[in-house]
Amino acid sequence: MSAILSADDLNDFISPGVACIKPVETLPATKPATENDGFEVSFNTDLPPTDLPPAQISLTDCLACSGCVTSAEAVLVSLQSHAEVLQELDSAPALRLRGNTPGKEISVENLDTGGRIYVASVSPQTRASIAATFGVTEREAGHMIEQLLSGPKGIKNRAIYRNSFQWVVDTNIARDACLVLGAEEVMESLIDGPISSNETEGSTAIKQPTKPILTSSCPGWICYAEKTHPHVLPHLSRLKSPQALMGTLLKTTLSRKLGISPDRIWHVAIMPCFDKKLEASREELTDAVWEGTSTRGVRDVDCVITSKELLMLADSRRIDFSTLPRIPLQRIVFPDEKLDSFLFPAPRRHHNGETAAGSSGGYLYFLLQSFVSKYEGASIESTRGRNADVVEYVVTSTTGEILLKTARYYGFRNIQNLVRKLKPMKPSRMPGARPVGSARRLGAKSSSPDYAYVEVMACPGGCTNGGGQIKIDDPAISGRSEVSEAKPGLFEQKAWLAQVDEAYFSEEDNEAVAVWDDRNDFVDGISPSYVKDTLAYWETITGIELGRLAYTTFREVVSDVGKTPEGNEKVIEIAGKIGGGW
């Protein structure tokens, strides 16, 4: 498939290419020639066979092939669905925790039954989508999700073993850690350059990314870069996404504290994006990495379902999501007291940050606020690009000196413009000619933008517009009385997204205070010192250095599928047998 995208491909997925490696493995066998055949005239009147088994394409297969560009929404996915969640819950009695109160030693029962401990993490974009759908606040939406996953009126009410999720955590907690570590990563790159390490002494060094540093929390963008533009890989932030970091935190802590194997802990993440399923399938995000083993690891996130699939999960158990209680449950105490207060903090104001932070986590916004806090009198100026999804930000001093230059690029059309600018120049084959490469036009100052950091997201408008979010034409919305029966158009879609954004950025007054209110180093409502202290404590109780816990790696995906004469012949044969062709 061509790497050049059309304006229609402005969502978080691109359909798979014809050159898929999996169907190549299922080509029908050719008919053997008979000995009596001399010359044979045949007519192509045979119908394509209809009894062939369907090709089972998993997300791991998609990650190992460069025939497709980014995601798996249009691929036959046999795992990571709401059906898998229910199948897992009904597979065996769950492990039971005894003595899970402060100050008491916790014991695990039912170890011989084959059951597991079930945990879930929920993204703020999913809560916003649920809130807009059912006309509740984001916090109430979070309580409804918790009631569905763990409450007496939820999915366990109709389950075989009455299994449910012991803990339902907010991925914003892991996002806070990612914001602090991400800002630190950029600051270090400005001071030390790309040769410093995020690792402690005696560990495998992870080199700092090359400027401009690009966010790595969007899996659609990462998959696209690995398969089509490997020249940008040195620029990618080495930080895990909040989804991946939360999975690592839960599995390392629970396995160490409870003395059980990571495969006895089953973690589902509820996300706004189908590409998050691809991220969960990465081999770099397994216990083999943080345990340092060479065996095939257990995923940190076992399954990902989207906001849409969350409603399908409720429907599968005949639960009316709108009638679920909107109050919190009395939860089980997490096995570690300090991490319990970190994972389940008291509600605090500006839960998802300011509107200027965007709906994708606020990486760039937090960096800008952190940078400004270190320079008295510094100010932030923004300039809109050719559309609303491209914005440049400059931090200037009181004298007008530019201290930091950053940008935000959302949507694949804008991302392509960015990667073209980052493409390195190549020497021309013509004697005396200028070097060739992206943006190497006559008079161009540089092929690479002078940004220190760029927030890159695949979805136009940010993560609240993810492909897995509930849309205006979804039955859960179209059935409401205030919604017109006519097919919604572009105006209605934008109005709906505005409602989701409003729920995402809604402010709620809280009587409770956060556990770190006695600190004085707040940046956008987050205390970096508290986050770093907690991460250091996490290192201590697990015995694993932070470099293996919080950072990951990326690699170029190379495949010759459809790129060699032999590969082209196979692909053409496949296309011909299914009645298509190029």
N, C-alpha and C positions, 0 to 999 in steps of 0.2 A: 504494500500500500504506500502511496506517496506520502512523504512527510509534509507536503504542502496542504494546509487545511483550508476549507472553504468557510465562508461566513456563517454557514448553517451549522458548523461544528462548534458552537459556542456553549456547549454544556460541559458536564464533567466527564463525558465519555465520548469515544469515537468507535464506530462499529469495527469489528475485526476485519482484517484483510483476507483476501482469498488464500494467500500463502500461509495457511495454518499447518503447523507441524503434525497435529493430531490426526486429521483425516488422511494424511499421507500414510500413516501406519495402518489404515483400514481399507486400503485399495483392494477391490475384488480381484481374485486370482484370474489370470488369463486362461482361456480354454486351451488344453493341450492339443497339439496337432496330431492327427492320425497318420499311420504309416502309408495308407492307400491314397492319401491326398497327393495328387500331382499338381495340377493347377485348380484353383478354386475361386469361383466368383461368388461373392456374398453381398447381400444388401443389408444395410443397417436398419433393419425393421424391428429389432429386439427392443422391447421396452426396458427402461432401467429397472434393476432388481428392486423389489419392495420389501424383501425379508431381511435386509441387512440390519444388524444391531446398530442403534444410534451411537455416535461417537461421544464418549464421556469425557468432557473437557473440564478439568479442574483448574482452579486459580493458579496452582503451582505450575501447571503446564503453560499458562499464559505468561507467567513471569520468565519462563525459560525460552520463550520464542519471541523473535522480533518481527513476526508476520503481522501482528497487530500493533496499534500505536499506543493506546493507554489502557483502557479498562475492560471490564468483563460484564457490563450490563447487558450487552447483546450476545454474550457467549452462553452456551448451555452450562449452567452451574448446578452441579449435583450436591454441593455442600454449602454451608454458611447461609442458612435460611431460617425462617421461623419454624419450619418443620423439623430442622435438625435440633433446634432448642427443645422442642417438645419431645422428640425422640430421646434425647440425652436425659431429660428429666425423668422419663418413664423407663429408663434402662435398668435401674437398680435403686434400692433405698439409699438415700444420701447419708454421708457421714454425719454423725452427731457429735456436738461439742458439749462436754460436761465441765462445770466449774468455770464457765466463761464470765466471771465477775471480777471486778478489780481486786487485786491482791491474792487471787486464788490460781492455782496451777490448772491449766486446761488439759483435758484428756480427750482423745478421739475414740469414738465407738463406731461399730459397724465396718471395721477395716476389712473384714473377711467377706463382705457382701459384694464387693466390686463397685460400690457407690463412690461418690465424690462430694467435695465441697463446692457449692455453686456460688459464684460472685458475678456481679454485673456492674458495668460502668456506663454512665449516661452523659451524653454531650449536651451542652447548653443550647446548641442549635436544634436538637431534637425536642428539648423541652419547649423552646419557642414555637416550633411547628405544632406541637400538641396544644399549647396555650392558645394560639390563634385559631386552631380548628374547633376547640370546644369553648372558646370565650372565657378562659380563666387566666390567671396570672402565671408567670413562668414558674414561680415557686409551687403554686397549686398543681401545675402540670407535673412537676417533679414528684409531688406526693402521690398523684394518680398513677404514675409509672411505677413508683415503689410499691403501691398497693397491688398493682397488677402482678408484679414479679414476686412479691413476698407476702402480701396480705392474705387474710382469710377469705376474702371475696375474689381473689385473683386466680391465676392459672392453677395453683395447687388444689383449689376446691374441687376440680374435676380430674385430678391426676391420679395415676395408678398408685403411686407410693406417697402421694401428697408432698412431693418434693417442691422446694422453692429456693429462691436465692437468699443465702444467709446474709449477704451484704450487698447493698446497692450504693455505689459511690459516684461522686460527681467528678468528671474529668477536668473540671476547672481547677481542681487541686493540683493535678499533674501539670496543667497548663501554667499555673503560677511558677512552678519549678522550671519549666521550659523557658518562660519569659526571663527569669533571673539568669539562668545559665546562658541563654541566647544573647542577652545584652553583654554578659561577661565575655563571651566568645568574640563578639565584634570589638569590644574595647581592647582585648588582648591583641587582636589582629592589627589594630591601629597603632599599637605601641611596639609589639614584638615582631610583627610580620608573620608570614605563614610557616615559620619553622618551630614555633613553640608547641607545647604538648598539653593536652587536657588530662594527662595521666599522672599518677603518682610515681615516685622513683621505684624502679624495679619492674615496671609493667611495660606492656607493649605501647609504644608511643602512637598517639593519634595526632597527625599533623593538623594544624589550623588550616581552614579553607582559605583559598586565595580570594582577595578582594576583586570585585564586589561579592560579599557573602550573600547567598540566596537561601531563602527559607526552604526547609525540607519536610515540613509537616503535611504537605498536600501530596498524597500518593499518586494521584493522576499526573501531576507535574513531574514527580520523580520517575515514574515509569516511562513517561514520554522522553525525559532527558536521557535515561539509561539506554533506551532503544534507538533513539534518533539523533541525539546531540551529545555524544559523550564528552565533547570538549568543554561542557559546562560542569561536569562532575567535580573538578577540583574546587569549584566555587560553592558547592552545596554545604550548608551547615551540617555538622556531624551529629547534631542533637537528634534524639528520638522525638517522635511526635507525642502529644499528650496521651493518645490512645496506647501507644507502645510503652511509654514510660509507666503508665498506670498498670499495664499488664505485668511488667517486670517487677514493679513494687509489690503488687499483690502476691505474685507467685513466689518471689524470693522470701518475702517476710513470712507468709503462711507456711511454706515448706520448712523453713528454719524453725519457726516457733512451735509448730505442731509436730515436727518430726516425721513428715510424710513426703512422699515423692511429688514433684510438680505435676505429674500426670494424674494425681488424685485431686487436683484443683481445676475446675472448669470455669473459664472466664468468657463471658459474652460482653461485647461492646455494642452500644446502640448509637449509631452515627448518622449524620445527614447525607452520607455519600457512599455510593456503591464501591468506589475505588478503595475505601477502607478495608474491604474484603481482600483486595490484592495486598495491601500492606500487612495484614495479619498473616498472610501466607508466606512472607519472606523468611528465608532460612536464617537471615541475620537476626531475627527477632524470636529466638528460641532459647531454651535453657542451656543448649550446647554452647552458646556464646558466653553467658555469664558464669557457667560452671567450668568453662574451659575444656570441654570434652570434644572428641572427634566424632562422636556418634550423632545420628540424626536426632535433633532435639525435639522437645515438646514446645508447642507454641505458647508464647506469653499471652496471646489473645486467641482463644480456641475458635471463636465464631463472632461474626459481625452481622448485625441486622440493622436495617435502616428504620427511619421514622415510619415509613409506609408499612414495613414488615412488622413493626410493633403493633399496629392496628390489626394486621392479619393474625398475629399471635393471639390477640384477644378474641378475634372472631372464631379462630379454630377451637377455642374452648367455650364458645357461645357466651362470651362476656361482653356486656354493653359497656364500652370504655367510658362513656359519658356519665355513667352512674357510679363509677368508682369513688370512694371517699377521697376528699381533698385535704386530708389531715395526715401528719406524719405518723409512722409506725414506731412502736417501741423496739428499737433495734438491738441486735446482739453486740456485745462489747467486742471490739477487735482484740486479738491476742496480745498486742503490744500497746501499753497505755499511751506512750508518747505519740506513736503513729496513729492511734485512735483519735487523738485530739487534732492531728494533722489532717487525716482523711475526712473527719466529720466535724469541721469547725462550726462555731456559732455563726449564724447568718450575718452577713455584713453588707453595708451599703455599696452601691455601684458594683454589683456582683459580676457583671460582664464588661465593666469598663465604660468609658465614655463613648458617645456616638462616633467621635473622630477616630476611635481605635479600630472601627470596622467590625464585621461580624465573623472574622476568621481567627480570633484569638488575640489580636492586638499586638503582634510581635514588633512591628515597626513602631507603633505608638509608644510601647513601653521602652524601647531603645531610645527614642527621642526624648522621652521624659527623664530617663536615667542620665542621658548625656547632658541635658540642660541643667539638671540638679547639681552637676559638678562644675558648672561655669556660671558664676554670678552675672546676671544681666543678659545672659544669652536668650535668644528668641528663635521661634520656629516659623518659617515662611513656607507656604505651599503653593505649587503651581500645577494647574490641571493640564494634562496632556491632550491628545487628540480626542479622547473620550473620558467618561467619568471613571473608568477602571484603570486609568493611568494617571498617577499623581506623583510629582516630585516634591521632596521636602528638603529644606536647607536650614541648618542651624547656624546662626550668625552671632558674632560677639557684639559688644556695645560699640565697637569701632567699625562694624560692617564687615569684618573678616569672616569668611566662610570656614566654619569649624567642622562641619559634617554635612555630607550630601547623600541622601537616600531616595528611594522611590518605592512605589507600589504598582505592581503589574498583575491584573486579574484577567482571566479569560485567555483561551489559546491563541486567539488572533493577536492579542497584545504580547503574549509570551513569545510568539515567533519573532516579533520585532526585537525583543530583548536578546534572544539567543543569537540572532544574526549579528548584533552588535558585539557579542562576546566571542564570535568566531575568530580564531587567530588567523593572521595573514599568512599566506604561503608565497614563497619565492616564485616569480614568473619563470617559465621555461624559455621565454624569448630573451635574447641577449639585450641587456640595457633597459629592459622594461621594469616598470614599478611593481612592487609586491602586490599580489591580488588577495582579496579576502573581503569579508563583509565590511561595509562602510568605508572601504578604501577608495573612495572617490577623490578626484582631484580637489585639493584644498581641505580635505577632512583632517581634523586635528588628530583623531585617534579612533581606532576601530572599537575600543572598549569604553563604555561610559565610566565616568569618574565617580561612580557611586561607591560608598563603603558598604551599603547593605540594601537589598531589594526584597520586599515581601512579595512572593509569587504564589498565586492561587489559581487553580484551573477554572473555577466557576466564576462567571461574570457576576459581580455584585457581592461575592464572598460566599462563605460556607452556609449561610442561611438559605441560599439558592441552590443547595446541593441536589443532585439527581435523585437522592433517596428521600427527600423531603415530601411532605404531603402537599399536593398541588391543588389549584383552584377547581379542577375538574374531577378530583377524587370523590368517590361516592360518599365519604364521610362529610364532605363539604357540600356537594351538589344536592344532597338531601335536605339541607337546611332551608327553612321557609324563606329566609331573606335573600337567598341566592337565586338569580334568574335561571330559568330553564334553558335559555339560549346558550349555545356553546361559547365559553369565555374567550375573549380575544386578548390582544396584547395589553390593552388598557386594564382589563380585569386582572390579568396575571401580575402586572406591576403593582396594582392596588393590593392584591393579596400578599405579595412579597413585602410591601410596606407594613402590613399588619404583623407579619412574622418578625420583621425587624423591630417594630414597636414593642412586641412582647420580649424580644431578646434584650433590648436596652432599657426595659422598664425598671424603675427604681421603687423599692419598697422600704419603708421605715422599719427598723429593727430595734427592739429593746435590748436584745443581747449584744454583747461586744465580742470581737475576735480575740483569740488567745494571745495575739501579739500586740495588743493596744499599748503595752508599756514600752514599746520600742519607738525610736524617733527617726528611723530611716525609711519611712514610707515613700514608695514610688507608685503612683496610681493605685493606692490602696493595698499594696503588697510590701511586706518587709523582707528585703533581700537577706538580711542577717538571719531572720527566723528560718527562711527557706534553706539557706546554706547550713545552718545548724542541724536542721532536720535531715538533710541529705547526708551530712557527716555521721549522724547517728545511724542512719540506714546502712551506711558502709560498715559501721562497727558491728551491728547485730547480725549482719549477713556474712561478714568476712570477705566481702567482694568489693573491689575498688570501684569508685564512681565511674571511671572510664568505661568499664564493661557494663555498668548498670544503666547509664544515662546516654551513652553515645553509640552510634552505629556506623556502618560503612555502606558505600554504594559502589556499583560496578557496571561496566559497560556490558550490555547484553548483545552477544554476537551470534548470529545464525546465518547459515547459507540457504535457508529455505526460500525458494523463489528467486535466488540471486545467482545461481549457477545454471549452466545449460541443462545439467541433469535435473536440478531442482525445478527449473521452468517446465521441463517435459512432464514431470510428475504433477505439477500444479495444473497444467493444461489438460492432462488426462483426467484429473479430478473434476475440473470445470466441465469437461465434455460429458462425463458420466452423469452429472447432475443437471444436464440440459443447459448449462451456461457457457461461458467462455469470455475471452478478452477481445 
